[in-house]
Amino acid sequence: MSTPRLSMLTVGACILAAYNLFGSDPVPAARQKRPVALVGGTIHPVSGETIPKGTILFDKGIITSVGVDVSIPADAERIDVTGRHIYPGLIDANSAMGLIEIESVNGSNDLSESGVINPNVRAEVAVNPESELIPVARSGGVAVVATAPSGGIIAGTSAAMMTDGWTWEEMTLKAPLGLVLNWPAMTYVRPRFQRQQTQEEWMKQRDSSLKLLRESFASARAYMKARGAEGDKEVPYHKSDLRWEAMIPVLQKKTPVWVYADELAQLQAAVSWAEQEGVNIVIVGGADSWRVTDQLKAKNVPVVITDVLNSPNRRFEDYDLVYSTPGKLRAAGVRFCIAGSKDPSFSRNLGHNAAAASAFGLSKEDALKAVTLWSAEILGIGEKVGSLEKGKDATLIITDGDPLEFSTTVEQMYIQGKRMDMRDKHKQLYGKYQEKYRQMKF
């Protein structure tokens, strides 16, 4: 008796089914081809009142109408989202997405360059679009990440990256966002598990770093002046220097300095330094920002609060200090947003960071704004994302509940009107071991 032979069509169908069940390689979405209308869901614009049983219409990646009585074109794709909620895509304002894959594997990391003064380093060109962490972040509702380099004193420039695209060029929403500056520690802490660094050695290192920082900005300012005078009579050509060229937008106040600082003395020193240098800054980290709210508000310095799901830095501080910091900043009138820990594997938990803050002094509405609208405004991309308004990008999520709740599932995401492939590595493994359980049971 002959054995039945499977046709190529049947084999192909089996392969496709296996791919759909276990595949971990989501395909970047194609551009929107016709209008899309999401009908019947509860719309949360963030910038305005909630719209029950509303409709959001978008075409060519842009929102064209939001409301209850929306005129839907005849050629539009109507999608019934009754019983579902529509929110703006979440924005992680502090990440290394695409720069780190597996921290312990050096070959998968491209987070920093050698040397300590690297203002010409551009984060966006190093982003790996094939990172397995990007689809996982999408499943957590994160549509945009602010990817930033690390290392040294001046690490380079950060970029707003969408969590979809074939190449880094397609993923880039805006670059540069800011010049990353790692502020030196201002308070001596004796190491516990390393070679004992004396206080004198530490002070020498700190002072050397601050001197190098001042010299770098002085050199950049002199370079900008020389380049600006090239057209004047008898002024010679000035050779280009990519490092100082990258700092010209900062000196012109077109690009802010992202100052990574947590401790009180760091924050005070950074704000004073920015005033002396005549540059705009954004504090990233800001663990002690609640201690200097008067100074931050007076100088209009925004804060990107990172890793709210964390413990206090000092043993004598209250257990809920980190959770309550956003609420304290809000009460003091300081502009802020909430971000993750920079580790891209935890970007998926961005909404949970905001949820912790909402349980300790921050209203639920403000917690949502802190990972959407306020993030966009501080990053300088508020005209495109962060809320659901006519004229903004159709970058949104469809959920079965509040995106700040652990139990909520992000069922679908659109980025600039493109429907995302919602598969990811976590879902692949979940499906894989569900199948193992099924095989063991039967």
HELIX and SHEET records of a PDB file:
HELIX    1   1 MET A    8  PHE A   22  1                                  15    
HELIX    2   2 ASN A  106  SER A  108  5                                   3    
HELIX    3   3 ALA A  123  ALA A  126  5                                   4    
HELIX    4   4 LEU A  133  SER A  139  1                                   7    
HELIX    5   5 TRP A  168  MET A  171  1                                   4    
HELIX    6   6 GLN A  199  GLY A  228  1                                  30    
HELIX    7   7 LEU A  242  GLU A  245  1                                   4    
HELIX    8   8 ILE A  248  LEU A  251  1                                   4    
HELIX    9   9 LEU A  264  GLU A  277  1                                  14    
HELIX   10  10 SER A  289  VAL A  292  5                                   4    
HELIX   11  11 THR A  293  ALA A  298  1                                   6    
HELIX   12  12 LEU A  321  ALA A  332  1                                  12    
HELIX   13  13 PRO A  344  ASN A  349  5                                   6    
HELIX   14  14 LEU A  350  SER A  358  1                                   9    
HELIX   15  15 LYS A  364  LYS A  369  1                                   6    
HELIX   16  16 LEU A  373  LEU A  379  1                                   7    
HELIX   17  17 LYS A  425  LYS A  441  1                                  17    
SHEET    1   A 4 ILE A  62  GLY A  67  0                                        
SHEET    2   A 4 ILE A  51  ASP A  59 -1                                        
SHEET    3   A 4 VAL A  36  ILE A  43 -1                                        
SHEET    4   A 4 GLU A  77  ASP A  80  1                                        
SHEET    1   B 7 ILE A  62  GLY A  67  0                                        
SHEET    2   B 7 ILE A  51  ASP A  59 -1                                        
SHEET    3   B 7 VAL A  36  ILE A  43 -1                                        
SHEET    4   B 7 HIS A  85  PRO A  88  1                                        
SHEET    5   B 7 LEU A 396  THR A 399 -1                                        
SHEET    6   B 7 VAL A 410  ILE A 415 -1                                        
SHEET    7   B 7 LYS A 418  ARG A 419 -1                                        
SHEET    1   C 4 LEU A  90  SER A  95  0                                        
SHEET    2   C 4 VAL A 142  THR A 147  1                                        
SHEET    3   C 4 ALA A 159  MET A 162 -1                                        
SHEET    4   C 4 THR A 172  LYS A 174 -1                                        
SHEET    1   D 6 ILE A 154  THR A 157  0                                        
SHEET    2   D 6 LEU A 179  ASN A 182 -1                                        
SHEET    3   D 6 VAL A 257  ALA A 261  1                                        
SHEET    4   D 6 ILE A 281  GLY A 285  1                                        
SHEET    5   D 6 VAL A 303  THR A 306  1                                        
SHEET    6   D 6 PHE A 336  ALA A 339  1                                        
END                                                                             
